[in-house]
Amino acid sequence: MHMKNDFRQKLHLEPVSGWLNDPNGLCFFKGEYHVYFQYSPDSAEGNGIKCWGHWKSPDLLHWRFTGTVLFPDTPDDRDGVYSGCGFVKEDTLYLFYTGNVKEEGDHDYITSGRGANVILVTTKDGHNMSGKRVLLRNTDYPEYCSCHVRDPKVWEENGRYRMVLGARTLDNKGCVLYYRSDDLINWEFEEELRTPNSGYMWECPDEFMLGGHRYLSISPQGLPHEKYFSQNVYSSGYLDVNKGVYTEWDKGFDFYAPQTFEAPDGRRILIGWEGIGDIPYTNPTTSLGWQHCLTIPRELSSGKNGLIMQYPVRELEKLRTDSSPIKSGETVKTELPFEFVGKTGRNFTIILEDILKLEYREDEFSLTFVSDSAGYGRDVRRAKLTECSDVRIIADTSSVEVYLNGGETVMSARMYPADTSAAFSVNGLSGTIYKLDGMEMISDE
């Protein structure tokens, strides 16, 4: 029994109405995971006021939306509660974000006319907020910076607090600014980091340790586009800080502005926005009053040569119900959402009826939309792989995430099939298809 697809998903967090973008304030606090996000509740196009929405969960499977928790309601954030982070200290969650202010007058809002204020609020329960306190203003940033300085991420290291901010210089170079503090309130500039030919703006910085390596996650704007690199309008990746090597997080159509946090068991978990700004393709849910979603939470682990492996959090395996084998040359009818796990041969092809073709040939993996009715302007994305030993696919009702070689390479994309069932066929590999139950998602609004 299949039904017409309303595009509402079972495994991805998405807004009840309006527009969602960057995940913010990710943390584990008082026994629950907290996921904040950029939110325009009144506009599916993202034209409304920029707020923070809030989801929480005890287990990454049962989610409650508590509503809009931060509004642009002071002179220091009147044009938007922009992205930021969460930092847990004892019984208090500290939320840092960028308050956006646009002055009236003849401004380009890059070199003049924009205030970018680092603001702090605290909460004891995740959704009832304290008053707002401005910690940094434009005058606290180096004089070579433009008005684009934003997206604070805070952590504790060697008994001190550190913060990174993404920035655009007056000569249009992307960089990250480092600040330090002894009390989470008073911050002083420490240093900056930039690499050559790396775009005009670095958004959403996030520094963390993994497997003995120090990584800096960034979302650079203005990288040159190549066949296998920076295929989207904006990129998102990580620097191995000691090597200075940049690796993209995700080579699919829809991925940007990820943030990581530490789970109580020590896992480093990443969540990204399964979307991008200024895209040449579209999402048909806009006409239904909502747009965009977050990715499935991903566990990060250390791979070879400093590469980071991403894999769906293990909690998702609890949603598996029926499993059935599928062999090379076979086609089966499957309901969305589903999961496929397969070991591959040298070359392979996977086809999801009238929607997607996934193919590995001659050191190239490609994800291609078979029809524009499913892709809405999305065409093909490619990855250069010297081998492809395994593939894992999680297909929701209107998105797909593909994990190759144990998560060394990942591709995420929105897709919009007409029905919630499709024929799934494989050639050159075999594996297992799992039916998936949905996560529980309830709303207080």
LINRA-V707314 format. One record per backbone hydrogen bond with DSSP energy under -0.5 kcal/mol. NH is the residue of the N-H (numbers start at 1). CO is the residue of the C=O. If there is no record, write none. Layout:
NH_CO / NH_CO
This chain:
5_418 / 15_292 / 18_289 / 19_40 / 20_291 / 21_38 / 23_257 / 24_36 / 25_84 / 27_34 / 29_32 / 32_29 / 33_57 / 34_27 / 35_55 / 36_24 / 36_34 / 37_53 / 38_22 / 39_51 / 40_19 / 41_39 / 43_40 / 46_43 / 51_39 / 51_49 / 52_70 / 53_37 / 54_67 / 55_35 / 56_64 / 57_33 / 58_62 / 63_61 / 63_440 / 64_56 / 65_442 / 66_54 / 66_64 / 67_54 / 69_52 / 69_67 / 70_52 / 73_71 / 77_74 / 79_100 / 80_77 / 81_50 / 82_80 / 82_98 / 85_96 / 87_94 / 89_92 / 92_89 / 93_123 / 94_87 / 94_92 / 95_93 / 95_121 / 96_85 / 96_94 / 97_119 / 98_83 / 99_97 / 99_117 / 100_80 / 100_98 / 101_115 / 103_101 / 103_113 / 107_105 / 109_112 / 115_101 / 117_99 / 117_115 / 118_136 / 119_97 / 119_117 / 120_133 / 121_95 / 123_93 / 124_128 / 129_127 / 130_122 / 133_120 / 135_118 / 136_118 / 140_137 / 141_138 / 145_142 / 146_168 / 147_110 / 149_147 / 150_166 / 151_83 / 152_83 / 153_164 / 155_162 / 157_160 / 160_157 / 161_181 / 162_155 / 163_179 / 164_153 / 165_177 / 166_150 / 167_175 / 168_148 / 169_173 / 170_144 / 172_169 / 174_199 / 175_167 / 176_193 / 177_165 / 178_191 / 179_163 / 180_188 / 181_161 / 187_185 / 188_180 / 190_178 / 191_178 / 193_176 / 198_195 / 200_221 / 201_221 / 202_167 / 203_201 / 203_219 / 206_217 / 208_215 / 210_213 / 213_210 / 215_208 / 215_213 / 216_239 / 217_206 / 218_237 / 219_203 / 221_201 / 226_229 / 235_220 / 237_218 / 238_247 / 239_216 / 240_245 / 241_214 / 241_239 / 243_240 / 244_240 / 245_240 / 247_238 / 249_236 / 250_236 / 251_410 / 253_412 / 254_412 / 255_253 / 256_273 / 259_271 / 261_269 / 263_261 / 263_267 / 266_263 / 268_300 / 269_261 / 269_267 / 270_298 / 271_259 / 273_256 / 274_272 / 274_293 / 275_273 / 279_276 / 282_376 / 286_283 / 287_284 / 288_285 / 289_286 / 290_285 / 291_18 / 294_13 / 295_272 / 298_270 / 299_311 / 300_268 / 301_309 / 303_307 / 306_303 / 307_304 / 309_301 / 310_407 / 311_299 / 313_297 / 316_313 / 317_314 / 318_315 / 319_316 / 320_317 / 321_435 / 324_433 / 326_431 / 329_426 / 330_327 / 332_424 / 334_422 / 336_420 / 337_395 / 338_395 / 339_434 / 340_393 / 341_432 / 342_391 / 343_430 / 344_389 / 345_428 / 348_360 / 349_427 / 350_358 / 351_425 / 352_356 / 353_351 / 353_423 / 355_352 / 356_352 / 357_368 / 358_350 / 359_366 / 360_348 / 361_364 / 364_361 / 365_383 / 366_359 / 367_381 / 368_357 / 368_366 / 369_379 / 370_355 / 370_368 / 371_355 / 374_371 / 375_371 / 376_372 / 378_375 / 381_367 / 383_365 / 385_363 / 385_383 / 391_342 / 392_403 / 393_340 / 394_401 / 395_338 / 395_393 / 396_394 / 396_399 / 400_413 / 401_394 / 402_411 / 403_392 / 404_402 / 404_409 / 405_390 / 407_404 / 408_404 / 408_405 / 409_404 / 411_402 / 413_400 / 415_398 / 416_374 / 420_3 / 422_334 / 424_332 / 425_351 / 426_330 / 427_349 / 430_343 / 431_326 / 432_341 / 433_324 / 434_339 / 435_322 / 436_337 / 437_319 / 439_10 / 440_61 / 441_439 / 442_63 / 444_65
